[in-house]
Amino acid sequence: MPTVFIPTMLLPITDGVKQLRVESLSIRQIIDDLDQLYPGLKDRLTDAGSLKSNVAVSVDGQIAILGLLEKVSYDSEVHFVPAIGGGI
């Protein structure tokens, strides 16, 4: 089961739970499953069916370029992190 690491900004929603294992196979499923456990979490991560622009997801150390469609494996590590913007 993938291990999901909860960022500090979402710890109030998860009652301080910093990581947990889920049976999901995609980022969309992970967010839906987490929202079942911690209502309101999905609203903090998504907007209109996509990841919010200020949120990035890392799967096994790589930024998930497919967003919610990104697949995860049984032993994946998933991190939700603030997106870094900027540039010229």
Summary of the structure (lengths in Angstrom):
residues: 88
radius of gyration: 12.2
end to end distance: 40.1
largest distance: 40.5
contacts: 227
relative contact order: 0.25
helix: 25%
strand: 28%
